[in-house]
Amino acid sequence: MKIGVFGDSFAGSNKLNPSLTWVEILSTKYDIVNHSIAGSNLYYSVVEIKKFYELYEKIILVVTQPGRLQVAEEMPIVGEDRFIQPMLFKFSDKFNLNPFQKLAWKAAKQYYSYLQDTTYDNYVHNLMLKDIKENIPNIILVPAFLDSWTNADSAMVQITLKENASWNLKWGYIIKNLKDIRNCHMTAESHEVFAMNVEKWLNGEPVYINLDDFVITTNKDFYLKQR
């Protein structure tokens, strides 16, 4: 089976971590191409899916949260740096931004402070989901966040939060003070379990993430490093 994977960092990988992601685990059994980019918004994923969906028998879309911004193509910024997440502004002093990124982040801060309309963001976000569900065959939607769509009852971020809680750490503290090398924000043990869940979804089971399935690693120091 040939599978295309689309989405944000919950489907990506960390170059500092050699352990396999759930996508790479599944790649040992299926022919998978990963189009995901960390930090990306839903619009980016929808555009990529419409370009490539005919190449695949199944599409897996990890649905990010509404409200992320994409830098204009005219700006000389590439890859994951093209995307801006509102939740990261309070930690922007920890990022090594080039002059063009600084301009983009300054503009985004003004937008989020004075112009953003959450109701509008959610409306557009849900319209994009409706579009691809109606027009892309064999697509499987996986929520990265509880606001990935209205009334999502489980999400990948809950796995991350469960791991953080087991280490008695808040995610904000981790982002601000530590270098987190978890692939897709999850430990290797969680990737093994998540890959098994995705395989069930590929075979027709409904998408649901049961947190009781996920064990907690004691190997915190491997994943979280001092800056």
Backbone as a chain_set.jsonl record, in Angstrom:
{"seq": "MKIGVFGDSFAGSNKLNPSLTWVEILSTKYDIVNHSIAGSNLYYSVVEIKKFYELYEKIILVVTQPGRLQVAEEMPIVGEDRFIQPMLFKFSDKFNLNPFQKLAWKAAKQYYSYLQDTTYDNYVHNLMLKDIKENIPNIILVPAFLDSWTNADSAMVQITLKENASWNLKWGYIIKNLKDIRNCHMTAESHEVFAMNVEKWLNGEPVYINLDDFVITTNKDFYLKQR", "coords": {"N": [[0.844, -1.196, 0.0], [0.573, 2.183, -0.881], [1.243, 5.152, 0.793], [0.553, 8.487, 1.669], [1.727, 10.895, 3.91], [0.764, 13.728, 5.708], [1.069, 16.886, 7.375], [1.928, 18.483, 10.546], [4.492, 19.029, 13.046], [3.867, 16.796, 14.569], [3.956, 14.718, 12.891], [6.458, 14.744, 11.928], [10.101, 14.623, 12.251], [12.933, 14.609, 14.508], [16.127, 15.707, 14.023], [18.113, 15.346, 15.86], [17.519, 13.11, 17.224], [17.846, 9.723, 17.014], [15.979, 7.654, 17.128], [13.165, 5.777, 15.84], [10.388, 7.303, 14.206], [6.742, 7.192, 14.359], [5.892, 7.213, 11.725], [8.153, 6.271, 10.373], [8.37, 3.738, 11.476], [6.059, 2.508, 10.45], [6.817, 2.616, 7.823], [8.416, 0.452, 7.422], [6.727, -1.514, 6.678], [4.976, -0.489, 4.815], [4.732, 1.467, 1.78], [5.688, 4.568, 2.116], [5.468, 8.087, 1.861], [6.524, 11.025, 3.334], [5.183, 14.13, 3.732], [5.157, 16.057, 5.621], [5.684, 19.109, 7.496], [7.251, 20.643, 10.18], [5.516, 22.852, 12.363], [3.791, 23.776, 10.409], [0.779, 25.083, 8.849], [-2.768, 24.326, 8.425], [-3.621, 25.049, 5.868], [-1.318, 24.845, 4.261], [-0.935, 22.034, 4.302], [-3.31, 21.146, 3.067], [-3.063, 22.213, 0.469], [-0.783, 20.786, -0.384], [-1.745, 18.149, -0.263], [-3.702, 18.209, -2.283], [-2.078, 18.459, -4.48], [-0.753, 16.004, -4.6], [-2.342, 13.77, -3.968], [-3.332, 11.821, -5.721], [-1.295, 10.049, -6.088], [-1.329, 8.191, -4.109], [-2.692, 5.404, -2.268], [-3.785, 5.637, 0.223], [-4.304, 8.447, 2.346], [-2.877, 10.063, 5.079], [-3.643, 12.549, 7.239], [-2.365, 14.572, 9.629], [-3.957, 16.689, 11.598], [-3.461, 19.995, 12.272], [-3.647, 22.818, 14.589], [-6.053, 25.562, 14.466], [-5.351, 28.901, 13.166], [-2.596, 29.278, 12.736], [0.072, 30.992, 11.053], [1.325, 31.653, 7.747], [4.24, 32.616, 6.176], [4.631, 35.07, 3.614], [5.332, 34.078, 0.242], [7.172, 35.666, -1.058], [9.025, 36.401, 0.789], [12.361, 35.627, 1.791], [12.416, 33.015, 3.196], [12.491, 29.693, 4.257], [11.219, 26.255, 4.433], [10.332, 24.945, 7.657], [10.565, 27.351, 8.952], [8.911, 29.115, 7.703], [6.507, 29.26, 8.94], [4.366, 30.39, 11.578], [3.513, 30.155, 14.941], [1.012, 31.024, 17.239], [1.246, 30.271, 19.94], [3.931, 30.272, 20.522], [5.029, 32.774, 20.865], [5.702, 33.905, 23.359], [8.041, 32.674, 23.89], [9.872, 33.463, 22.046], [12.332, 34.703, 22.322], [14.068, 32.696, 22.722], [14.662, 31.597, 20.317], [16.707, 31.36, 17.414], [16.511, 33.718, 15.362], [16.649, 34.886, 12.021], [17.202, 38.084, 10.274], [14.985, 38.418, 8.457], [13.105, 36.637, 9.464], [12.678, 37.846, 11.937], [11.351, 40.178, 11.152], [8.994, 39.031, 10.13], [7.951, 37.767, 12.423], [7.549, 39.988, 14.046], [5.517, 41.319, 12.617], [3.563, 39.328, 12.778], [3.104, 39.268, 15.518], [1.815, 41.718, 15.892], [-0.462, 41.195, 14.385], [-1.655, 39.008, 15.81], [-2.14, 40.313, 18.198], [-3.933, 42.414, 17.627], [-5.632, 41.932, 15.44], [-6.425, 39.265, 14.997], [-9.094, 36.963, 14.738], [-10.613, 34.575, 16.407], [-12.951, 33.115, 15.971], [-13.326, 33.423, 13.227], [-10.943, 32.185, 12.311], [-11.422, 29.522, 13.104], [-13.674, 28.966, 11.568], [-12.746, 29.12, 8.87], [-10.784, 27.14, 8.998], [-12.352, 24.832, 9.509], [-13.84, 24.785, 7.155], [-11.851, 24.138, 5.301], [-11.238, 21.543, 6.147], [-13.705, 20.308, 5.625], [-13.726, 20.523, 2.848], [-11.547, 18.837, 2.01], [-12.359, 16.385, 3.067], [-14.613, 15.875, 1.567], [-13.635, 15.767, -1.014], [-11.246, 14.36, -1.275], [-10.399, 11.099, -1.664], [-10.219, 8.214, 0.518], [-8.963, 9.354, 2.81], [-7.517, 9.801, 5.993], [-8.084, 11.378, 8.966], [-6.238, 12.692, 11.585], [-6.246, 14.007, 14.764], [-4.069, 16.489, 15.892], [-4.313, 18.278, 17.947], [-6.7, 19.178, 20.518], [-8.325, 21.129, 19.535], [-8.193, 20.697, 16.857], [-10.341, 20.045, 15.299], [-13.856, 20.746, 15.621], [-15.124, 19.576, 18.643], [-13.314, 17.439, 18.941], [-12.389, 14.396, 20.409], [-10.08, 13.272, 21.308], [-6.488, 13.56, 21.102], [-3.197, 13.904, 19.644], [-1.507, 15.571, 21.088], [-2.176, 15.096, 23.698], [-0.785, 12.84, 24.406], [1.827, 13.802, 24.555], [1.491, 15.619, 26.669], [0.847, 13.863, 28.709], [3.271, 12.492, 28.982], [4.906, 14.665, 29.757], [3.706, 15.331, 32.219], [4.271, 13.057, 33.683], [6.919, 13.452, 34.134], [6.787, 15.563, 35.76], [6.706, 18.155, 34.676], [5.862, 21.21, 33.042], [4.743, 21.998, 29.73], [5.314, 24.538, 28.743], [7.467, 25.295, 30.359], [9.368, 23.435, 29.475], [9.712, 24.198, 26.752], [10.777, 26.751, 27.101], [13.11, 26.426, 28.644], [14.543, 24.059, 28.089], [16.132, 21.773, 25.76], [14.269, 19.933, 23.703], [14.219, 16.816, 22.368], [12.405, 14.982, 21.475], [10.972, 13.008, 18.973], [8.302, 14.084, 16.996], [7.171, 15.084, 19.295], [6.97, 12.981, 21.073], [7.994, 10.114, 23.011], [10.107, 7.25, 22.235], [8.826, 4.881, 22.993], [6.144, 5.64, 22.946], [5.842, 6.133, 20.228], [5.943, 3.556, 19.151], [3.541, 2.438, 20.096], [1.736, 4.253, 18.993], [2.117, 3.876, 16.245], [1.056, 1.294, 15.936], [-1.61, 1.881, 16.446], [-2.212, 3.581, 14.26], [-1.973, 1.792, 12.174], [-4.204, 0.201, 12.606], [-6.168, 2.086, 12.024], [-5.668, 2.464, 9.339], [-6.687, 0.139, 8.425], [-9.381, 0.439, 8.669], [-10.524, 0.897, 11.201], [-12.088, 3.224, 13.51], [-10.72, 6.497, 14.142], [-9.188, 7.001, 17.153], [-7.548, 8.034, 20.073], [-6.37, 6.396, 22.702], [-5.329, 7.133, 25.792], [-4.61, 5.404, 27.781], [-3.288, 3.363, 26.555], [-0.666, 4.089, 26.335], [2.553, 3.841, 27.59], [4.845, 5.169, 30.049], [8.061, 6.476, 29.708], [11.074, 6.265, 31.649], [13.255, 7.528, 30.867], [13.967, 10.322, 30.866], [16.15, 12.1, 30.711], [17.399, 11.553, 28.312], [15.784, 12.689, 26.386], [15.283, 15.344, 27.121], [17.295, 18.069, 27.267], [19.62, 20.335, 28.803], [19.768, 23.707, 27.755]], "CA": [[0.0, 0.0, 0.0], [1.327, 3.431, -0.937], [0.595, 6.07, 1.722], [1.091, 9.827, 1.824], [1.513, 11.47, 5.242], [0.8, 15.183, 5.668], [0.792, 17.473, 8.683], [2.923, 19.333, 11.199], [5.575, 18.347, 13.75], [3.428, 15.517, 15.117], [4.258, 13.69, 11.891], [7.834, 14.96, 11.47], [11.144, 13.968, 13.028], [13.954, 15.479, 15.075], [17.41, 15.212, 13.523], [18.984, 15.037, 16.99], [17.019, 11.887, 17.849], [17.938, 8.645, 16.029], [14.928, 6.646, 17.245], [12.208, 5.805, 14.74], [9.067, 7.893, 14.4], [5.651, 6.292, 13.987], [5.884, 7.125, 10.263], [9.264, 5.408, 9.96], [8.012, 2.37, 11.873], [5.113, 2.014, 9.45], [7.51, 2.527, 6.533], [9.017, -0.87, 7.291], [5.694, -2.409, 6.146], [4.231, 0.164, 3.738], [5.453, 2.44, 0.957], [5.206, 5.834, 2.677], [6.172, 9.35, 1.613], [6.127, 11.973, 4.366], [5.189, 15.512, 3.25], [4.915, 16.93, 6.769], [6.661, 20.124, 7.887], [6.999, 21.129, 11.537], [4.99, 24.196, 12.488], [2.965, 24.176, 9.27], [-0.646, 25.269, 9.09], [-3.623, 23.409, 7.671], [-3.67, 25.446, 4.461], [-0.164, 24.238, 3.595], [-1.18, 20.6, 4.123], [-4.386, 20.962, 2.086], [-2.482, 22.473, -0.858], [0.099, 19.66, -0.725], [-2.585, 16.971, -0.519], [-4.346, 18.348, -3.597], [-1.046, 18.253, -5.49], [-0.148, 14.675, -4.634], [-3.163, 12.685, -3.435], [-3.552, 10.753, -6.704], [-0.16, 9.123, -6.049], [-1.421, 7.325, -2.942], [-3.915, 4.653, -1.99], [-4.31, 6.202, 1.465], [-3.732, 9.694, 2.824], [-2.989, 10.342, 6.51], [-3.43, 13.964, 7.547], [-2.341, 14.985, 11.026], [-4.594, 18.005, 11.518], [-2.927, 20.925, 13.254], [-4.611, 23.721, 15.208], [-6.358, 26.756, 13.669], [-4.729, 30.172, 13.519], [-1.181, 29.421, 12.401], [0.32, 31.873, 9.915], [2.32, 31.255, 6.751], [4.927, 33.794, 5.661], [4.471, 35.254, 2.173], [6.362, 33.419, -0.562], [8.183, 36.64, -1.467], [10.055, 36.493, 1.84], [13.379, 34.575, 1.63], [12.356, 32.123, 4.358], [12.127, 28.371, 3.724], [10.977, 25.153, 5.35], [9.463, 25.158, 8.809], [10.666, 28.744, 9.385], [7.873, 29.895, 7.023], [5.255, 29.175, 9.683], [4.402, 31.041, 12.879], [2.482, 29.655, 15.838], [0.767, 32.009, 18.295], [1.632, 29.788, 21.265], [5.375, 30.349, 20.728], [5.52, 34.146, 20.966], [6.294, 34.197, 24.664], [9.352, 32.028, 23.955], [10.606, 33.808, 20.823], [13.703, 35.099, 22.63], [14.878, 31.475, 22.758], [14.87, 31.141, 18.953], [17.745, 32.073, 16.662], [15.799, 34.234, 14.202], [17.409, 35.767, 11.121], [16.506, 39.378, 10.141], [13.697, 38.289, 7.779], [12.188, 36.016, 10.419], [12.326, 38.844, 12.944], [10.32, 41.019, 10.548], [7.76, 38.257, 10.045], [7.429, 37.56, 13.776], [7.051, 41.28, 14.521], [4.223, 41.528, 11.97], [2.622, 38.346, 13.325], [2.732, 39.68, 16.878], [0.806, 42.758, 15.737], [-1.687, 40.544, 13.918], [-2.28, 38.253, 16.887], [-2.537, 41.227, 19.266], [-4.956, 43.392, 17.285], [-6.472, 41.595, 14.295], [-6.878, 37.878, 14.922], [-10.461, 36.631, 15.131], [-10.604, 33.123, 16.596], [-14.137, 32.56, 15.327], [-13.014, 33.377, 11.789], [-9.932, 31.145, 12.108], [-12.07, 28.214, 13.215], [-14.59, 28.816, 10.43], [-11.94, 28.814, 7.682], [-10.155, 25.851, 9.278], [-13.342, 23.772, 9.319], [-14.174, 24.731, 5.738], [-10.787, 23.379, 4.626], [-11.44, 20.129, 6.476], [-14.881, 19.86, 4.874], [-13.295, 20.432, 1.454], [-10.752, 17.64, 1.718], [-13.133, 15.179, 3.363], [-15.561, 15.652, 0.483], [-13.002, 15.675, -2.331], [-10.058, 13.491, -1.283], [-10.792, 9.752, -1.243], [-9.327, 7.408, 1.362], [-8.186, 10.188, 3.711], [-7.67, 9.538, 7.419], [-7.765, 12.591, 9.71], [-5.759, 12.423, 12.943], [-6.127, 15.308, 15.431], [-2.869, 16.783, 16.674], [-4.748, 19.06, 19.107], [-8.131, 19.041, 20.809], [-9.056, 22.075, 18.689], [-7.947, 20.403, 15.443], [-11.678, 20.238, 14.748], [-14.865, 20.918, 16.671], [-15.503, 18.409, 19.45], [-12.356, 16.324, 18.911], [-12.43, 13.767, 21.731], [-8.741, 12.824, 21.668], [-5.509, 14.24, 20.255], [-1.809, 13.498, 19.859], [-0.883, 16.414, 22.109], [-2.431, 14.524, 25.018], [0.315, 11.907, 24.679], [2.931, 14.653, 24.995], [1.174, 16.166, 27.992], [0.945, 12.751, 29.666], [4.699, 12.299, 29.233], [5.393, 15.809, 30.536], [3.181, 15.232, 33.581], [4.988, 11.978, 34.374], [8.215, 14.032, 34.519], [6.459, 16.71, 36.608], [7.128, 19.349, 33.953], [4.914, 21.87, 32.153], [5.299, 22.127, 28.375], [5.879, 25.882, 28.629], [8.799, 25.275, 30.976], [10.257, 22.672, 28.592], [10.025, 25.018, 25.584], [11.563, 27.92, 27.496], [14.35, 26.154, 29.356], [15.208, 22.817, 27.735], [16.128, 21.317, 24.369], [13.423, 18.743, 23.667], [14.526, 16.116, 21.114], [11.413, 13.958, 21.161], [10.378, 12.995, 17.637], [6.842, 14.3, 17.002], [6.796, 15.404, 20.682], [6.678, 11.745, 21.793], [9.117, 9.216, 23.233], [10.155, 6.087, 21.343], [7.794, 3.932, 23.402], [4.856, 6.141, 22.455], [5.811, 5.95, 18.779], [5.615, 2.151, 18.875], [2.111, 2.268, 20.333], [0.975, 5.061, 18.039], [2.199, 3.212, 14.939], [0.081, 0.203, 15.945], [-2.931, 2.493, 16.316], [-2.387, 4.07, 12.896], [-2.192, 0.633, 11.309], [-5.614, -0.164, 12.768], [-6.974, 3.068, 11.295], [-5.486, 2.172, 7.917], [-7.517, -1.028, 8.114], [-10.796, 0.741, 8.779], [-11.031, 1.222, 12.535], [-12.228, 4.677, 13.708], [-9.579, 7.157, 14.778], [-9.324, 7.391, 18.554], [-6.29, 7.886, 20.796], [-6.639, 6.001, 24.085], [-4.11, 7.425, 26.547], [-4.257, 4.248, 28.612], [-2.419, 2.478, 25.775], [0.69, 4.617, 26.265], [3.375, 3.719, 28.784], [5.703, 6.331, 30.261], [9.469, 6.158, 29.851], [11.815, 6.922, 32.731], [14.488, 8.02, 30.254], [13.749, 11.751, 30.615], [17.389, 12.822, 30.407], [17.738, 11.349, 26.901], [14.942, 13.537, 25.535], [15.292, 16.742, 27.559], [18.666, 18.504, 27.556], [19.8, 21.741, 29.151], [20.216, 24.545, 26.633]], "C": [[0.879, 1.245, 0.0], [0.548, 4.5, -0.172], [1.312, 7.408, 1.707], [0.734, 10.371, 3.191], [1.708, 12.981, 5.156], [0.525, 15.716, 7.074], [1.934, 18.297, 9.217], [3.943, 18.495, 11.954], [5.153, 17.028, 14.382], [3.581, 14.374, 14.108], [5.693, 13.801, 11.388], [8.841, 14.197, 12.308], [12.139, 15.004, 13.516], [15.32, 14.923, 14.693], [18.376, 14.857, 14.646], [18.609, 13.726, 17.666], [17.014, 10.756, 16.825], [16.821, 7.605, 16.106], [13.871, 6.848, 16.168], [10.919, 6.515, 15.132], [8.0, 6.872, 14.024], [5.557, 6.137, 12.466], [6.972, 6.172, 9.781], [9.015, 3.955, 10.347], [7.061, 1.752, 10.844], [5.766, 1.848, 8.08], [8.225, 1.199, 6.345], [8.029, -1.878, 6.699], [4.971, -1.837, 4.927], [5.148, 1.119, 2.98], [4.918, 3.829, 1.316], [6.104, 6.989, 2.24], [5.622, 10.375, 2.607], [6.289, 13.402, 3.856], [5.096, 16.517, 4.394], [6.051, 17.938, 6.969], [6.283, 20.635, 9.269], [6.499, 22.563, 11.516], [4.002, 24.61, 11.426], [1.497, 24.309, 9.656], [-1.466, 24.338, 8.203], [-3.652, 23.763, 6.194], [-2.509, 24.829, 3.686], [-0.429, 22.76, 3.311], [-2.241, 20.346, 3.063], [-3.86, 21.169, 0.67], [-1.602, 21.307, -1.297], [-0.706, 18.399, -1.036], [-3.207, 17.041, -1.909], [-3.338, 18.174, -4.735], [-0.746, 16.77, -5.688], [-1.087, 13.51, -4.325], [-3.364, 11.532, -4.422], [-2.412, 9.733, -6.731], [-0.342, 8.027, -4.999], [-2.761, 6.594, -2.854], [-4.594, 5.153, -0.714], [-3.564, 7.501, 1.768], [-3.939, 9.76, 4.336], [-2.686, 11.823, 6.702], [-3.49, 14.162, 9.051], [-2.78, 16.445, 11.049], [-4.078, 18.895, 12.643], [-4.025, 21.81, 13.817], [-4.914, 24.908, 14.286], [-5.448, 27.92, 14.067], [-3.25, 30.317, 13.249], [-1.023, 30.251, 11.126], [1.419, 31.316, 9.019], [2.918, 32.519, 6.14], [4.771, 33.863, 4.141], [5.639, 34.645, 1.407], [7.47, 34.364, -0.996], [9.298, 36.796, -0.438], [11.049, 35.353, 1.68], [13.506, 33.705, 2.885], [11.848, 30.779, 3.859], [11.814, 27.386, 4.839], [10.062, 25.531, 6.501], [9.521, 26.597, 9.325], [9.614, 29.633, 8.727], [6.588, 29.993, 7.84], [5.422, 29.75, 11.087], [3.217, 30.57, 13.705], [2.254, 30.653, 16.966], [1.258, 31.562, 19.661], [3.118, 29.965, 21.563], [5.892, 31.768, 20.938], [6.224, 34.436, 22.282], [7.686, 33.584, 24.816], [10.262, 32.444, 22.799], [12.044, 34.234, 21.095], [14.636, 33.892, 22.683], [15.231, 30.979, 21.354], [15.936, 32.001, 18.271], [17.143, 32.55, 15.342], [16.718, 35.094, 13.336], [16.611, 37.062, 10.916], [15.141, 39.285, 9.466], [12.662, 37.636, 8.692], [11.748, 37.013, 11.486], [11.251, 39.784, 12.427], [8.975, 40.297, 10.528], [7.133, 38.076, 11.427], [6.89, 38.859, 14.364], [5.676, 41.573, 13.928], [3.167, 40.578, 12.544], [2.172, 38.729, 14.731], [1.669, 40.771, 16.83], [-0.529, 42.153, 15.3], [-2.402, 39.837, 15.063], [-2.79, 39.166, 18.005], [-3.779, 42.034, 18.915], [-5.955, 42.949, 16.212], [-7.061, 40.185, 14.319], [-8.301, 37.724, 15.456], [-10.543, 35.108, 15.205], [-11.802, 32.457, 15.925], [-13.917, 32.414, 13.828], [-12.006, 32.271, 11.495], [-10.559, 29.753, 12.132], [-12.983, 27.939, 12.024], [-13.824, 28.403, 9.17], [-11.293, 27.437, 7.823], [-11.132, 24.709, 8.996], [-13.816, 23.668, 7.876], [-13.122, 23.947, 4.955], [-10.92, 21.888, 4.914], [-12.625, 19.551, 5.709], [-14.515, 19.631, 3.405], [-12.55, 19.126, 1.19], [-11.497, 16.354, 2.046], [-14.093, 14.84, 2.223], [-14.881, 15.329, -0.842], [-11.768, 14.787, -2.417], [-10.468, 12.105, -0.811], [-9.751, 9.119, -0.32], [-8.426, 8.255, 2.255], [-8.536, 9.858, 5.151], [-7.207, 10.78, 8.165], [-7.407, 12.228, 11.144], [-5.577, 13.767, 13.647], [-4.81, 15.436, 16.195], [-3.244, 17.469, 17.983], [-6.245, 18.85, 19.325], [-8.963, 20.067, 20.061], [-8.728, 21.876, 17.212], [-9.243, 20.396, 14.653], [-12.663, 20.303, 15.904], [-15.19, 19.579, 17.318], [-14.587, 17.206, 19.252], [-12.27, 15.724, 20.315], [-11.095, 13.171, 22.159], [-7.771, 13.498, 20.709], [-4.098, 13.795, 20.614], [-1.138, 14.308, 20.962], [-1.101, 15.851, 23.51], [-1.369, 13.493, 25.402], [1.511, 12.682, 25.213], [2.693, 15.152, 26.416], [1.23, 15.082, 29.068], [2.403, 12.471, 29.998], [5.259, 13.417, 30.099], [4.961, 15.704, 31.997], [3.906, 14.148, 34.367], [6.371, 12.435, 34.836], [8.047, 15.257, 35.415], [6.927, 18.023, 35.986], [5.977, 19.887, 33.112], [5.561, 22.042, 30.784], [5.921, 23.51, 28.177], [7.275, 25.955, 29.221], [9.794, 24.553, 30.079], [10.683, 23.53, 27.401], [10.995, 26.138, 25.949], [12.961, 27.559, 27.98], [15.154, 24.96, 28.853], [15.213, 22.602, 26.226], [15.421, 19.972, 24.342], [13.651, 18.035, 22.335], [13.561, 14.961, 20.841], [10.953, 14.097, 19.717], [8.871, 13.157, 17.76], [6.318, 14.549, 18.417], [6.453, 14.157, 21.49], [7.945, 10.92, 21.953], [9.019, 7.999, 22.308], [9.074, 5.067, 21.693], [6.416, 4.349, 22.888], [4.732, 5.985, 20.947], [5.434, 4.516, 18.405], [4.113, 1.923, 19.015], [1.304, 3.027, 19.285], [0.995, 4.435, 16.651], [1.207, 2.061, 14.857], [-1.343, 0.737, 15.806], [-3.194, 2.945, 14.892], [-2.641, 2.904, 11.944], [-3.641, 0.139, 11.413], [-6.499, 0.795, 11.971], [-6.851, 2.862, 9.792], [-6.368, 1.011, 7.474], [-8.977, -0.821, 8.482], [-11.339, 1.048, 10.157], [-11.132, 2.739, 12.704], [-11.035, 5.256, 14.458], [-9.94, 7.544, 16.208], [-8.001, 7.101, 19.248], [-6.621, 7.619, 22.26], [-5.354, 6.163, 24.896], [-3.682, 6.257, 27.431], [-3.342, 3.268, 27.878], [-0.944, 2.862, 25.89], [1.396, 4.513, 27.609], [4.296, 4.93, 28.871], [7.149, 5.882, 30.457], [10.07, 6.875, 31.051], [13.066, 7.608, 32.193], [14.371, 9.508, 29.893], [15.025, 12.445, 30.13], [17.857, 12.598, 28.974], [17.028, 12.364, 26.023], [15.039, 15.018, 25.865], [16.702, 17.124, 28.009], [18.664, 19.959, 28.002], [20.29, 22.515, 27.928], [21.651, 25.015, 26.868]], "O": [[1.819, 1.349, 0.788], [-0.632, 4.735, -0.433], [2.542, 7.457, 1.729], [-0.427, 10.321, 3.598], [2.697, 13.456, 4.597], [-0.167, 15.075, 7.864], [2.797, 18.756, 8.469], [4.233, 17.368, 11.552], [6.014, 16.21, 14.705], [3.36, 13.21, 14.439], [6.103, 13.035, 10.516], [8.488, 13.238, 12.995], [12.189, 16.126, 13.012], [15.631, 13.776, 15.015], [19.355, 14.146, 14.417], [19.301, 13.277, 18.58], [16.255, 10.815, 15.858], [16.728, 6.75, 15.225], [13.702, 7.951, 15.648], [10.421, 6.352, 16.246], [8.3, 5.825, 13.449], [5.191, 5.072, 11.969], [6.74, 5.36, 8.885], [9.409, 3.042, 9.621], [7.244, 0.609, 10.425], [5.321, 1.034, 7.271], [8.602, 0.854, 5.225], [8.425, -2.961, 6.269], [4.424, -2.579, 4.111], [6.199, 1.522, 3.477], [3.836, 4.219, 0.877], [7.33, 6.883, 2.249], [4.41, 10.568, 2.708], [7.406, 13.839, 3.578], [4.967, 17.716, 4.148], [7.211, 17.664, 6.659], [5.137, 21.015, 9.506], [6.991, 23.39, 10.749], [3.421, 25.691, 11.519], [1.036, 23.735, 10.643], [-0.923, 23.65, 7.338], [-3.702, 22.87, 5.348], [-2.7, 24.342, 2.571], [-0.175, 22.287, 2.203], [-2.097, 19.435, 2.247], [-4.173, 20.39, -0.23], [-1.664, 20.883, -2.451], [-0.381, 17.667, -1.971], [-3.235, 16.044, -2.63], [-3.717, 17.781, -5.838], [-0.511, 16.326, -6.812], [-0.665, 12.357, -4.412], [-3.546, 10.388, -4.004], [-2.549, 8.669, -7.334], [0.4, 7.045, -4.994], [-3.8, 7.087, -3.293], [-5.817, 5.1, -0.586], [-2.373, 7.638, 1.489], [-5.048, 9.538, 4.821], [-1.598, 12.29, 6.365], [-4.53, 13.951, 9.676], [-2.062, 17.326, 10.577], [-4.242, 18.58, 13.822], [-5.205, 21.579, 13.554], [-4.106, 25.225, 13.412], [-4.858, 27.928, 15.147], [-2.687, 31.381, 13.506], [-1.875, 30.216, 10.238], [2.318, 30.607, 9.472], [2.193, 33.384, 5.649], [4.779, 32.835, 3.463], [6.784, 34.688, 1.856], [8.587, 33.926, -1.272], [10.388, 37.269, -0.762], [10.637, 34.215, 1.456], [14.549, 33.668, 3.538], [10.871, 30.73, 3.111], [12.095, 27.63, 6.012], [9.14, 26.331, 6.344], [8.627, 27.024, 10.056], [9.434, 30.78, 9.138], [5.677, 30.732, 7.47], [6.478, 29.615, 11.706], [2.075, 30.58, 13.245], [3.218, 31.09, 17.595], [1.653, 32.402, 20.471], [3.538, 29.829, 22.713], [7.087, 31.95, 21.168], [7.235, 35.138, 22.307], [8.424, 33.921, 25.742], [11.313, 31.838, 22.595], [12.891, 34.142, 20.207], [15.857, 34.049, 22.689], [16.016, 30.041, 21.212], [16.047, 33.202, 18.521], [17.252, 31.868, 14.323], [17.471, 35.924, 13.847], [15.457, 37.137, 11.339], [14.219, 40.001, 9.858], [11.494, 38.023, 8.699], [10.585, 37.025, 11.891], [10.339, 40.152, 13.167], [7.944, 40.878, 10.868], [5.92, 38.216, 11.582], [5.898, 38.85, 15.093], [4.773, 42.021, 14.635], [2.022, 40.973, 12.768], [1.011, 38.542, 15.094], [0.73, 40.761, 17.626], [-1.59, 42.549, 15.783], [-3.6, 40.033, 15.272], [-3.761, 38.831, 18.683], [-4.599, 42.317, 19.789], [-7.026, 43.545, 16.094], [-8.103, 39.948, 13.709], [-8.656, 38.286, 16.492], [-10.543, 34.434, 14.175], [-11.682, 31.363, 15.375], [-14.282, 31.399, 13.234], [-12.181, 31.505, 10.548], [-10.261, 28.913, 11.282], [-13.054, 26.812, 11.533], [-14.207, 27.454, 8.487], [-11.263, 26.661, 6.868], [-10.782, 23.736, 8.327], [-14.16, 22.579, 7.418], [-13.46, 23.181, 4.053], [-10.734, 21.063, 4.019], [-12.554, 18.432, 5.201], [-14.95, 18.652, 2.798], [-12.881, 18.395, 0.257], [-11.296, 15.337, 1.382], [-14.354, 13.669, 1.946], [-15.482, 14.688, -1.704], [-11.295, 14.49, -3.514], [-10.853, 11.95, 0.348], [-8.565, 9.446, -0.375], [-7.256, 7.923, 2.444], [-9.703, 9.66, 5.489], [-6.058, 11.195, 8.015], [-8.167, 11.548, 11.834], [-4.811, 14.6, 13.162], [-4.482, 14.599, 17.036], [-2.584, 17.275, 19.004], [-6.96, 18.402, 18.429], [-10.179, 19.909, 19.952], [-8.953, 22.774, 16.4], [-9.245, 20.709, 13.463], [-12.328, 19.951, 17.035], [-15.486, 18.592, 16.644], [-15.034, 16.066, 19.382], [-12.098, 16.449, 21.294], [-10.987, 12.623, 23.256], [-8.165, 13.953, 19.636], [-3.834, 13.366, 21.737], [-0.294, 13.786, 21.69], [-0.3, 16.102, 24.411], [-1.088, 13.297, 26.584], [2.135, 12.281, 26.195], [3.59, 15.109, 27.258], [1.615, 15.351, 30.206], [2.743, 12.24, 31.158], [5.993, 13.165, 31.055], [5.753, 15.959, 32.905], [4.133, 14.291, 35.569], [6.931, 11.895, 35.79], [9.024, 15.908, 35.785], [7.47, 18.89, 36.671], [5.208, 19.117, 32.537], [6.776, 22.21, 30.681], [6.949, 23.635, 27.511], [8.163, 26.596, 28.659], [10.933, 24.995, 29.932], [11.867, 23.59, 27.071], [11.922, 26.435, 25.196], [13.905, 28.314, 27.746], [16.341, 24.855, 29.162], [14.399, 23.179, 25.505], [15.917, 18.99, 24.893], [13.32, 18.581, 21.283], [13.873, 14.063, 20.059], [10.584, 15.189, 19.286], [8.23, 12.45, 18.537], [5.158, 14.26, 18.709], [5.729, 14.245, 22.482], [8.861, 11.009, 21.135], [7.986, 7.756, 21.684], [8.476, 4.46, 20.805], [5.625, 3.513, 22.453], [3.64, 5.732, 20.438], [4.69, 4.295, 17.449], [3.49, 1.294, 18.16], [0.316, 2.517, 18.756], [-0.017, 4.462, 15.951], [0.578, 1.866, 13.817], [-2.179, 0.13, 15.137], [-4.282, 2.719, 14.364], [-3.437, 3.022, 11.012], [-4.227, -0.29, 10.419], [-7.458, 0.374, 11.324], [-7.816, 3.062, 9.054], [-6.747, 0.91, 6.307], [-9.733, -1.786, 8.596], [-12.504, 1.424, 10.285], [-10.345, 3.474, 12.106], [-10.424, 4.592, 15.296], [-10.873, 8.312, 16.442], [-7.401, 6.047, 19.037], [-7.094, 8.506, 22.97], [-4.399, 5.41, 24.705], [-2.509, 6.145, 27.785], [-2.693, 2.434, 28.51], [-0.068, 2.055, 25.579], [0.917, 5.017, 28.625], [4.502, 5.633, 27.882], [7.425, 5.007, 31.278], [9.626, 7.961, 31.423], [13.841, 8.192, 32.949], [14.64, 9.902, 28.759], [14.972, 13.286, 29.233], [18.648, 13.393, 28.466], [17.588, 12.847, 25.038], [14.892, 15.86, 24.979], [17.231, 16.588, 28.982], [17.786, 20.728, 27.61], [21.125, 22.028, 27.166], [22.21, 25.732, 26.038]]}, "num_chains": 1, "name": "protein.A"}
